[in-house]
Amino acid sequence: MWKKWQRPYNPLGWYRDSWKRVLLGAFVLILILSGITYVRLYQTIRAAIRSSVQASVLQSKLSISVSQLVR
């Protein structure tokens, strides 16, 4: 039990552990970046849909007013 706490210095094991840590950090970073990109994409799509809906509503109002003018 005491030997488990007093491990001999093992640079390869430490390197392997740090490599795992780096891998985990890179995975978390990629996850965060993809989440930010997904949110931005979602907001952009929502804004585009909203602007296209507003444009179609404006166009329908314009056509209604034009038809009333023609009458």
Steps between C-alpha positions, in 0.01 A plus 500: 500500500785737587675414173191607311536851643878508455517412133840511332545786256373386161536769228327284238195450722485873575530575129219258425284664767577849369424377145160379624447838665593683178265275304217570745569873483499496121172305499338749740630792293361347179168438676479862619599640160248280318232608749579867438499441123168313524340781700628761254375295205160459669474874567601579141242257358232636732582858398491402131164328544363800688623745234357284220165477682499878549583547132218270391255677733616836364463370144147374567405836659649680202310284251175552696552878500583491127185300425293747705659787307421334168138463604 
